[in-house]
Amino acid sequence: MLPLITSRLLVYPCRLPLITEIYLQDPHAAVSLDAYIPPEWPQHDLREQLPHLIELLQDDPKSFPWLLWIIVSKKDKTVLGDIGFKGRPDKHGVVETGYSLLPAHRGKGYMLEAATALIGWAFRQPHVKRIEAECDVTNIASRHVLEKLGMQETGGSGEMLHWRLLEAEFHAKQQSSKAAKK
């Protein structure tokens, strides 16, 4: 089941030891992943979140695998970025996703591929009914990914746009994408 495998990617969920290795910049993290970790990863936002993720997993081990997942190229075994959730699904079956790709790997469809795999996995889990996301109004690339996933913009607050995706909408979008490829 894990990692998630797509045509070009391996998407690994991170347990506490791996997140700790990444936070400490321990070279063993690359061994644990069996992948090259570029010096520019993790990027600033994730680096700031790592202590919080460590604390969450220490306090609630069942938060795994609802936090950080790492996107690795199958071809050259290189970390391309990260994706994940902001915690376990709430009592209404809602989980929020977020993602980041290293600049050198943007514009190649990797994030759509990783997000499709992760959202598909989430909707196969018991009780997940809706995926939410937010992105900066100026982040056109992220908006395109969310639209291609079938997410609906639900409004905004300040500089952020809010999005949601129901399971039926996701599956309908996947079916129409498959039909278009034939």
Contact map, one row per residue, 1 for C-alpha under 8 A:
11110000000000000000000000000000000000000000000000000000000000000000000000000000000000000000000000000000000000000000000000000000000000000000000000000000000000000000000000000000000000
11111000001110000000000000000000000000000000000000000000000000000000000000000000000000000000000000000000000000000000000000000000000000000000000000000000000000000000000000000000000000
11111000011110000000000000000000000000000000000000000000000000000000000000000000000000000000000000000000000000000000000000000000000000000000000000000000000000000000000000000000000000
11111100011100000000000000000000000000000000000000000000000000000000000000000000000000000000000000000000000000000000110000000000000000000000000000000000000000000000000000000000000000
01111111111000000000000000000000000000000000000000000000000000000000000000000000000000000000000000000000000000000000100000000000000000000000000000000000000000000000000000000000000000
00011111110000000000000000000000000000000000000000000000000000000000000000000000000000000000000000000000000000001100100000000000000000000000000000000000000000000000000000000000000000
00001111100000000000000000000000000000000000000000000000000000000000000000000000000000000000000000000000000000000000000000000000000000000000000000000000000000000000000000000000000000
00001111110000000000000000000000000000000000000000000000000000000000000011100000000000000000000000000000000001000000000000000000000000000000000000000000000000000000000000000000000000
00001111111000000000000000000000000000000000000000000000000000000000001111000000000000000000000000000000000001001100000000000000000000000000000000000000000000000000000000000000000000
00111101111100000000000000000000000000000000000000000000000000000000001111000000000000000000000000000000000000000000000000000000000000000000000000000000000000000000000000000000000000
01111000111110000000000000000000000000000000000000000000000000000000111100000000000000000000000000000000000000000100010000000000000000000000000000000000000000000000000000000000000000
01110000011111000000000000000000000000000000000000000000000000000000111100000000000000000000000000000000000000000000000000000000000000000000000000000000000000000000000000000000000000
01100000001111100000000000000000000000000000000000000000000000011011110000000000000000000000000000000000000000000000000000000000000000000000000000000000000000000000000000000000000000
00000000000111110110000000000000000000000000000000000000000000011011110000000000000000000000000000000000000000000000000000000000000000000000000000000000000000000000000000000000000000
00000000000011111110000000000000000000000000000000000000100000011000000000000000000000000000000000000000000000000000000000000000000000000000000000000000000000000000000000000000000000
00000000000001111111000000000000000000000000000000000100110000000000000000000000000000000000000000000000000000000000000000000000000000000000000000000000000000000000000000000000000000
00000000000000111111100000000000000000000000000000000000000000000000000000000000000000000000000000000000000000000000000000000000000000000000000000000000000000000000000000000000000000
00000000000001111111110000001001000000000000000000000000000000000000000000000000000000000000000000000000000000000000000000000000000000000000000000000000000000000000000000000000000000
00000000000001111111111000000000000000000000000001001100000000000000000000000000000000000000000000000000000000000000000000000000000000000000000000000000000000000000000000000000000000
00000000000000011111111100000000000000000000000001000100000000000000000000000000000000000000000000000000000000000000000000000000000000000000000000000000000000000000000000000000000000
00000000000000001111111111111000000000000000000000000000000000000000000000000000000000000000000000000000000000000000000000000000000000000000000000000000000000000000000000000000000000
00000000000000000111111111001000000000000100000000000000000000000000000000000000000000000000000000000000000000000000000000000000000000000000000000000000000000000000000000000000000000
00000000000000000011111111000000000000000000001001100000000000000000000000000000000000000000000000000000000000000000000000000000000000000000000000000000000000000000000000000000000000
00000000000000000001111111000000000000000000000000000000000000000000000000000000000000000000000000000000000000000000000000000000000000000000000000000000000000000000000000000000000000
00000000000000000000111111101000000000000000000000000000000000000000000000000000000000000000000000000000000000000000000000000000000000000000000000000000000000000000000000000000000000
00000000000000000000111111111000000000000000000000000000000000000000000000000000000000000000000000000000000000000000000000000000000000000000000000000000000000000000000000000000000000
00000000000000000000100011111110000000000000000000000000000000000000000000000000000000000000000000000000000000000000000000000000000000000000000000000000000000000000000000000000000000
00000000000000000000100001111111000000000000000000000000000000000000000000000000000000000000000000000000000000000000000000000000000000000000000000000000000000000000000000000000000000
00000000000000000100110011111111100000000000000000000000000000000000000000000000000000000000000000000000000000000000000000000000000000000000000000000000000000000000000000000000000000
00000000000000000000000000111111111110000000000000000000000000000000000000000000000000000000000000000000000000000000000000000000000000000000000000000000000000000000000000000000000000
00000000000000000000000000111111111000000000000000000000000000000000000000000000000000000000000000000000000000000000000000000000000000000000000000000000000000000000000000000000000000
00000000000000000100000000011111110000000000000000000000000000000000000000000000000000000000000000000000000000000000000000000000000000000000000000000000000000000000000000000000000000
00000000000000000000000000001111111000000000000000000000000000000000000000000000000000000000000000000000000000000000000000000000000000000000000000000000000000000000000000000000000000
00000000000000000000000000000111111100000000000000000000000000000000000000001000000000000000000000000000000000000000000000000000000000000000000000000000000000000000000000000000000000
00000000000000000000000000000110111110000000000000000000000000000000000100001110000000000000000000000000000000000000000000000000000000000000000000000000000000000000000000000000000000
00000000000000000000000000000100011111000000000000000000000000000000000000001110000000000000000000000000000000000000000000000000000000000000000000000000000000000000000000000000000000
00000000000000000000000000000100001111101000000000000000000000000000000000000110000000000000000000000000000000000000000000000000000000000000000000000000000000000000000000000000000000
00000000000000000000000000000000000111111000000000000000000000000000000000000110000000000000000000000000000000000000000000000000000000000000000000000000000000000000000000000000000000
00000000000000000000000000000000000011111100000000000000000000000000000000000000000000000000000000000000000000000000000000000000000000000000000000000000000000000000000000000000000000
00000000000000000000000000000000000001111110000000000000000000000000000000000000000000000000000000000100000000000000000000000000000000000000000000000000000000000000000000000000000000
00000000000000000000000000000000000011111110000000000000000000000000000000000010100000000000000000000100000000000000000000000000000000000000000000000000000000000000000000000000000000
00000000000000000000010000000000000000111111011000000000000000000000000000000000100000000000000000000000000000000000000000000000000000000000000000000000000000000000000000000000000000
00000000000000000000000000000000000000011111111000000000000000000000000000000000000000000000000000000100000000000000000000000000000000000000000000000000000000000000000000000000000000
00000000000000000000000000000000000000000111111100000000000000000000000000000000000000000000000000000000000000000000000000000000000000000000000000000000000000000000000000000000000000
00000000000000000000000000000000000000000011111110000000000000000000000000000000000000000000000000000000000000000000000000000000000000000000000000000000000000000000000000000000000000
00000000000000000000000000000000000000000111111111000000000000000000000000000000000000000000000000000000000000000000000000000000000000000000000000000000000000000000000000000000000000
00000000000000000000001000000000000000000111111111000000000000000000000000000000000000000000000000000000000000000000000000000000000000000000000000000000000000000000000000000000000000
00000000000000000000000000000000000000000001111111100000000000000000000000000000000000000000000000000000000000000000000000000000000000000000000000000000000000000000000000000000000000
00000000000000000000000000000000000000000000111111111000000000000000000000000000000000000000000000000000000000000000000000000000000000000000000000000000000000000000000000000000000000
00000000000000000011001000000000000000000000011111111100000000000000000000000000000000000000000000000000000000000000000000000000000000000000000000000000000000000000000000000000000000
00000000000000000000001000000000000000000000000111111110000000000000000000000000000000000000000000000000000000000000000000000000000000000000000000000000000000000000000000000000000000
00000000000000000000000000000000000000000000000011111111000000000000000000000000000000000000000000000000000000000000000000000000000000000000000000000000000000000000000000000000000000
00000000000000000010000000000000000000000000000011111111100000000011000000000000000000000000000000000000000000000000000000000000000000000000000000000000000000000000000000000000000000
00000000000000010011000000000000000000000000000001111111110000000000000000000000000000000000000000000000000000000000000000000000000000000000000000000000000000000000000000000000000000
00000000000000000000000000000000000000000000000000111111111000000000000000000000000000000000000000000000000000000000000000000000000000000000000000000000000000000000000000000000000000
00000000000000000000000000000000000000000000000000011111111110100000000000000000000000000000000000000000000000000000000000000000000000000000000000000000000000000000000000000000000000
00000000000000110000000000000000000000000000000000001111111111110000000000000000000000000000000000000000000000000000000000000000000000000000000000000000000000000000000000000000000000
00000000000000010000000000000000000000000000000000000111111110000000000000000000000000000000000000000000000000000000000000000000000000000000000000000000000000000000000000000000000000
00000000000000000000000000000000000000000000000000000011111110000000000000000000000000000000000000000000000000000000000000000000000000000000000000000000000000000000000000000000000000
00000000000000000000000000000000000000000000000000000001111111100000000000000000000000000000000000000000000000000000000000000000000000000000000000000000000000000000000000000000000000
00000000000000000000000000000000000000000000000000000001111111110000000000000000000000000000000000000000000000000000000000000000000000000000000000000000000000000000000000000000000000
00000000000000000000000000000000000000000000000000000000100111111000000000000000000000000000000000000000000000000000000000000000000000000000000000000000000000000000000000000000000000
00000000000000000000000000000000000000000000000000000001100111111110000000000000000000110000000000000000000000000000000000000000000000000000000000000000000000000000000000000000000000
00000000000011100000000000000000000000000000000000000000100011111110000000000000000000000000000000000000000000000000000000000000000000000000000000000000000000000000000000000000000000
00000000000011100000000000000000000000000000000000000000000001111111100000000000000000000000000000000000000000000000000000000000000000000000000000000000000000000000000000000000000000
00000000000000000000000000000000000000000000000000000000000000111111000000000000000111111000000000000000000000000000000000000000000000000000000000000000000000000000000000000000000000
00000000000011000000000000000000000000000000000000001000000000111111100000000000000111110000000000000000000000000000000000000000000000000000000000000000000000000000000000000000000000
00000000000011000000000000000000000000000000000000001000000000001111110000000000011110000000000000000000000000000000000000000000000000000000000000000000000000000000000000000000000000
00000000001111000000000000000000000000000000000000000000000000001011111000000000011100000000000000000000000000000000000000000000000000000000000000000000000000000000000000000000000000
00000000001111000000000000000000000000000000000000000000000000000001111100000011111000000000000000000000000000000000000000000000000000000000000000000000000000000000000000000000000000
00000000111100000000000000000000000000000000000000000000000000000000111110000011111000000000000000000000000000000100000000000000000000000000000000000000000000000000000000000000000000
00000000111100000000000000000000001000000000000000000000000000000000011111001111100000000000000000000000000000000000000000000000000000000000000000000000000000000000000000000000000000
00000001110000000000000000000000000000000000000000000000000000000000001111111111000000000000000000000000000000000000000000000000000000000000000000000000000000000000000000000000000000
00000001110000000000000000000000000000000000000000000000000000000000000111111100000000000000000000000000000000000000000000000000000000000000000000000000000000000000000000000000000000
00000001000000000000000000000000000000000000000000000000000000000000000011111000000000000000000000000000000000000000000000000000000000000000000000000000000000000000000000000000000000
00000000000000000000000000000000000000000000000000000000000000000000000011111100000000000000000000000000000000000000000000000000000000000000000000000000000000000000000000000000000000
00000000000000000000000000000000011100000000000000000000000000000000000111111110000000000000000000000000000000000000000000000000000000000000000000000000000000000000000000000000000000
00000000000000000000000000000000001111000000000000000000000000000000000111011111000000000000000000000000000000000000000000000000000000000000000000000000000000000000000000000000000000
00000000000000000000000000000000001111001000000000000000000000000000011110001111100000000000000000000000000000000000000000000000000000000000000000000000000000000000000000000000000000
00000000000000000000000000000000000000000000000000000000000000000000011110000111110000000000000000001100100000000000000000000000000000000000000000000000000000000000000000000000000000
00000000000000000000000000000000000000001100000000000000000000000000011100000011111000000000000000111100000000000000000000000000000000000000000000000000000000000000000000000000000000
00000000000000000000000000000000000000000000000000000000000000000001111000000001111100000000000000111000000000000000000000000000000000000000000000000000000000000000000000000000000000
00000000000000000000000000000000000000000000000000000000000000000001111000000000111110000000000011110000000000000110000000000000000000000000000000000000000000000000000000000000000000
00000000000000000000000000000000000000000000000000000000000000000111100000000000011111000000000011100000000000000000010000000000000000000000000000000000000000000000000000000000000000
00000000000000000000000000000000000000000000000000000000000000000111000000000000001111110000001111000000000000000000000000000000000000000000000000000000000000000000000000000000000000
00000000000000000000000000000000000000000000000000000000000000000110000000000000000111110000001111000000000000000000000000000000000000000000000000000000000000000000000000000000000000
00000000000000000000000000000000000000000000000000000000000000100110000000000000000011111000001100000000000000000000000000000000000000000000000000000000000000000000000000000000000000
00000000000000000000000000000000000000000000000000000000000000100110000000000000000011111100001000000000000000000000000000000000000000000000000000000000000000000000000000000000000000
00000000000000000000000000000000000000000000000000000000000000000100000000000000000000111111111000000000000000000000000000000011000000000000000000000000000000000000000000000000000000
00000000000000000000000000000000000000000000000000000000000000000000000000000000000000011111111000000000000000000000000000000000000000000000000000000000000000000000000000000000000000
00000000000000000000000000000000000000000000000000000000000000000000000000000000000000001111110000000000000000000000000000000000000000000000000000000000000000000000000000000000000000
00000000000000000000000000000000000000000000000000000000000000000000000000000000000000001111110000000000000000000000000000000010100000000000000000000000000000000000000000000000000000
00000000000000000000000000000000000000000000000000000000000000000000000000000000000000001111111000000000000000000000000000000011110000000000000000000000000000000000000000000000000000
00000000000000000000000000000000000000000000000000000000000000000000000000000000000000001111111100000000000000000000000000000001111100000000000000000000000000000000000000000000000000
00000000000000000000000000000000000000000000000000000000000000000000000000000000000011111100111110000000000000000000000000000001011100000000000000000000000000000000000000000000000000
00000000000000000000000000000000000000000000000000000000000000000000000000000000000011100000011111000000000000000000000000000000001110000000000000000000000000000000000000000000000000
00000000000000000000000000000000000000000000000000000000000000000000000000000000001111000000001111100000000000000000000000000000001110000000000000000000000000000000000000000000000000
00000000000000000000000000000000000000000000000000000000000000000000000000000000001111000000000111110000000000000000000000000000000011000000000000000000000000000000000000000000000000
00000000000000000000000000000000000000000000000000000000000000000000000000000000111100000000000011111000000000100000000000000000000000000000000000000000000000000000000000000000000000
00000000000000000000000000000000000000000000000000000000000000000000000000000000111000000000000001111100000000100000000000000000000000000000000000000000000000000000000000000000000000
00000000000000000000000000000000000000000000000000000000000000000000000000000001110000000000000000111110110000100000000000000000000000000000000000000000000000000000000000000000000000
00000000000000000000000000000000000000011010000000000000000000000000000000000001100000000000000000011111110000000000000000000000000000000000000000000000000000000000000000000000000000
00000000000000000000000000000000000000000000000000000000000000000000000000000000000000000000000000001111110000000000000000000000000000000000000000000000000000000000000000000000000000
00000000000000000000000000000000000000000000000000000000000000000000000000000000000000000000000000000111110000000000000000000000000000000000000000000000000000000000000000000000000000
00000000000000000000000000000000000000000000000000000000000000000000000000000001000000000000000000001111111101000000000000000000000000000000000000000000000000000000000000000000000000
00000000000000000000000000000000000000000000000000000000000000000000000000000000000000000000000000001111111111100000000000000000000000000000000000000000000000000000000000000000000000
00000000000000000000000000000000000000000000000000000000000000000000000000000000000000000000000000000000111111000000000000000000000000000000100000000000000000000000000000000000000000
00000000000000000000000000000000000000000000000000000000000000000000000000000000000000000000000000000000111111000000000000000000000000000000000000000000000000000000000000000000000000
00000000000000000000000000000000000000000000000000000000000000000000000000000000000000000000000000000000011111111000000000000000000000000000000000000000000000000000000000000000000000
00000001100000000000000000000000000000000000000000000000000000000000000000000000000000000000000000000000111111111100000000000000000000000000000000000000000000000000000000000000000000
00000000000000000000000000000000000000000000000000000000000000000000000000000000000000000000000000111000010011111110000000000000000000000000000010000000000000000000000000000000000000
00000000000000000000000000000000000000000000000000000000000000000000000000000000000000000000000000000000000011111111000000000000000000000000000010011000000000000000000000000000000000
00000100100000000000000000000000000000000000000000000000000000000000000000000000000000000000000000000000000011111111100000000000000000000000000000000000000000000000000000000000000000
00000100101000000000000000000000000000000000000000000000000000000000001000000000001000000000000000000000000001111111110000000000000000000000000000000000000000000000000000000000000000
00000000000000000000000000000000000000000000000000000000000000000000000000000000001000000000000000000000000000111111111000000000000000000000000000001000000000000000000000000000000000
00000000000000000000000000000000000000000000000000000000000000000000000000000000000000000000000000000000000000011111111100000000000000000000000000001000000000000000000000000000000000
00011100000000000000000000000000000000000000000000000000000000000000000000000000000000000000000000000000000000001111111110000000000000000000000000000000000000000000000000000000000000
00010000001000000000000000000000000000000000000000000000000000000000000000000000000100000000000000000000000000000111111111000000000000000000000000000000000000000000000000000000000000
00000000000000000000000000000000000000000000000000000000000000000000000000000000000000000000000000000000000000000011111111100000001000000000000000000000000000000000000000000000000000
00000000000000000000000000000000000000000000000000000000000000000000000000000000000000000000000000000000000000000001111111110000000000000000000000000000000000000000000000000000000000
00000000000000000000000000000000000000000000000000000000000000000000000000000000000000000000000000000000000000000000111111111000000000000000000000000000000000000000000000000000000000
00000000000000000000000000000000000000000000000000000000000000000000000000000000000000000000000000000000000000000000011111111001000000000000000000000000000000000000000000000000000000
00000000000000000000000000000000000000000000000000000000000000000000000000000000000000000000000000000000000000000000001111111101100000000000000000000000000000000000001000000000000000
00000000000000000000000000000000000000000000000000000000000000000000000000000000000000000000000000000000000000000000000111111101000000000000000000000000000000000000000000000000000000
00000000000000000000000000000000000000000000000000000000000000000000000000000000000000000000000000000000000000000000000011111111000000000000000000000000000000000000000000000000000000
00000000000000000000000000000000000000000000000000000000000000000000000000000000000000000000000000000000000000000000000000111111000000000000000000000000000000000000000000000000000000
00000000000000000000000000000000000000000000000000000000000000000000000000000000000000001001100000000000000000000000000000001111100000000000000000000000000000000000000000000000000000
00000000000000000000000000000000000000000000000000000000000000000000000000000000000000001000111000000000000000000000000001111111111000000000000000000000000000000000000000000000000000
00000000000000000000000000000000000000000000000000000000000000000000000000000000000000000001110000000000000000000000000000100011111000000000000000000000000000000000011000000000000000
00000000000000000000000000000000000000000000000000000000000000000000000000000000000000000000111000000000000000000000000000000001111100000000000000000000000000000001111000000000000000
00000000000000000000000000000000000000000000000000000000000000000000000000000000000000000000011110000000000000000000001000000001111110000000000000000000000000000001110000000000000000
00000000000000000000000000000000000000000000000000000000000000000000000000000000000000000000011110000000000000000000000000000000011111000000000000000000000000000111100000000000000000
00000000000000000000000000000000000000000000000000000000000000000000000000000000000000000000000111000000000000000000000000000000001111100000000000000000000000000111000000000000000000
00000000000000000000000000000000000000000000000000000000000000000000000000000000000000000000000001000000000000000000000000000000000111110000000000000000000000011110000000000000000000
00000000000000000000000000000000000000000000000000000000000000000000000000000000000000000000000000000000000000000000000000000000000011111010011000000000000000011100000000000000000000
00000000000000000000000000000000000000000000000000000000000000000000000000000000000000000000000000000000000000000000000000000000000001111110000000000000000000111000000000000000000000
00000000000000000000000000000000000000000000000000000000000000000000000000000000000000000000000000000000000000000000000000000000000000111111000000000000000000111000000000000000000000
00000000000000000000000000000000000000000000000000000000000000000000000000000000000000000000000000000000000000000000000000000000000000011111000000000000000000000000000000000000000000
00000000000000000000000000000000000000000000000000000000000000000000000000000000000000000000000000000000000000000000000000000000000000111111111000000000000000000000000000000000000000
00000000000000000000000000000000000000000000000000000000000000000000000000000000000000000000000000000000000000000000000000000000000000001111111100000000000000000000000000000000000000
00000000000000000000000000000000000000000000000000000000000000000000000000000000000000000000000000000000001000000000000000000000000000000011111110000000000000000000000000000000000000
00000000000000000000000000000000000000000000000000000000000000000000000000000000000000000000000000000000000000000000000000000000000000100011111111000000000000000000000000000000000000
00000000000000000000000000000000000000000000000000000000000000000000000000000000000000000000000000000000000000000000000000000000000000100011111111100000000000000000000000000000000000
00000000000000000000000000000000000000000000000000000000000000000000000000000000000000000000000000000000000000000000000000000000000000000001111111110000000000000000000000000000000000
00000000000000000000000000000000000000000000000000000000000000000000000000000000000000000000000000000000000000110000000000000000000000000000111111111000000000000000000000000000000000
00000000000000000000000000000000000000000000000000000000000000000000000000000000000000000000000000000000000000000000000000000000000000000000011111111111000000000010000000000000000000
00000000000000000000000000000000000000000000000000000000000000000000000000000000000000000000000000000000000000000000000000000000000000000000001111111111000000000000000000000000000000
00000000000000000000000000000000000000000000000000000000000000000000000000000000000000000000000000000000000000010000000000000000000000000000000111111110000000000000000000000000000000
00000000000000000000000000000000000000000000000000000000000000000000000000000000000000000000000000000000000000010011000000000000000000000000000011111110000000000000000001001000000000
00000000000000000000000000000000000000000000000000000000000000000000000000000000000000000000000000000000000000000000000000000000000000000000000001111111000000000000100011001000000000
00000000000000000000000000000000000000000000000000000000000000000000000000000000000000000000000000000000000000000000000000000000000000000000000001111111100000000011100011000000000000
00000000000000000000000000000000000000000000000000000000000000000000000000000000000000000000000000000000000000000000000000000000000000000000000001100111110000000011100000000000000000
00000000000000000000000000000000000000000000000000000000000000000000000000000000000000000000000000000000000000000000000000000000000000000000000000000011111000001111000000000000000000
00000000000000000000000000000000000000000000000000000000000000000000000000000000000000000000000000000000000000000000000000000000000000000000000000000001111100001111000000000000000000
00000000000000000000000000000000000000000000000000000000000000000000000000000000000000000000000000000000000000000000000000000000000000000000000000000000111110001110000000000000000000
00000000000000000000000000000000000000000000000000000000000000000000000000000000000000000000000000000000000000000000000000000000000000000000000000000000011111111100000000000000000000
00000000000000000000000000000000000000000000000000000000000000000000000000000000000000000000000000000000000000000000000000000000000000000000000000000000001111111100000000000000000000
00000000000000000000000000000000000000000000000000000000000000000000000000000000000000000000000000000000000000000000000000000000000000000000000000000000000111110000000000000000000000
00000000000000000000000000000000000000000000000000000000000000000000000000000000000000000000000000000000000000000000000000000000000000011000000000000000000111111000000000000000000000
00000000000000000000000000000000000000000000000000000000000000000000000000000000000000000000000000000000000000000000000000000000000001111000000000000000000111111100000000000000000000
00000000000000000000000000000000000000000000000000000000000000000000000000000000000000000000000000000000000000000000000000000000000001111000000000000000111110111110000000000000000000
00000000000000000000000000000000000000000000000000000000000000000000000000000000000000000000000000000000000000000000000000000000000111100000000000000000111110011111000000000000000000
00000000000000000000000000000000000000000000000000000000000000000000000000000000000000000000000000000000000000000000000000000000000111000000000001000011111000001111100000000000000000
00000000000000000000000000000000000000000000000000000000000000000000000000000000000000000000000000000000000000000000000000000000011110000000000000000011110000000111110000000000000000
00000000000000000000000000000000000000000000000000000000000000000000000000000000000000000000000000000000000000000000000000000000011100000000000000000111000000000011111011000000000000
00000000000000000000000000000000000000000000000000000000000000000000000000000000000000000000000000000000000000000000000000000000111000000000000000000000000000000001111111000000000000
00000000000000000000000000000000000000000000000000000000000000000000000000000000000000000000000000000000000000000000000000100000110000000000000000000000000000000000111111100000000000
00000000000000000000000000000000000000000000000000000000000000000000000000000000000000000000000000000000000000000000000000000000000000000000000000000000000000000000011111110000000000
00000000000000000000000000000000000000000000000000000000000000000000000000000000000000000000000000000000000000000000000000000000000000000000000000000110000000000000111111111000000000
00000000000000000000000000000000000000000000000000000000000000000000000000000000000000000000000000000000000000000000000000000000000000000000000000001110000000000000111111111100000000
00000000000000000000000000000000000000000000000000000000000000000000000000000000000000000000000000000000000000000000000000000000000000000000000000000000000000000000001111111110000000
00000000000000000000000000000000000000000000000000000000000000000000000000000000000000000000000000000000000000000000000000000000000000000000000000000000000000000000000111111111000000
00000000000000000000000000000000000000000000000000000000000000000000000000000000000000000000000000000000000000000000000000000000000000000000000000001100000000000000000011111111100000
00000000000000000000000000000000000000000000000000000000000000000000000000000000000000000000000000000000000000000000000000000000000000000000000000000000000000000000000001111111110000
00000000000000000000000000000000000000000000000000000000000000000000000000000000000000000000000000000000000000000000000000000000000000000000000000000000000000000000000000111111111000
00000000000000000000000000000000000000000000000000000000000000000000000000000000000000000000000000000000000000000000000000000000000000000000000000000000000000000000000000011111111100
00000000000000000000000000000000000000000000000000000000000000000000000000000000000000000000000000000000000000000000000000000000000000000000000000000000000000000000000000001111111110
00000000000000000000000000000000000000000000000000000000000000000000000000000000000000000000000000000000000000000000000000000000000000000000000000000000000000000000000000000111111111
00000000000000000000000000000000000000000000000000000000000000000000000000000000000000000000000000000000000000000000000000000000000000000000000000000000000000000000000000000011111111
00000000000000000000000000000000000000000000000000000000000000000000000000000000000000000000000000000000000000000000000000000000000000000000000000000000000000000000000000000001111111
00000000000000000000000000000000000000000000000000000000000000000000000000000000000000000000000000000000000000000000000000000000000000000000000000000000000000000000000000000000111111
00000000000000000000000000000000000000000000000000000000000000000000000000000000000000000000000000000000000000000000000000000000000000000000000000000000000000000000000000000000011111
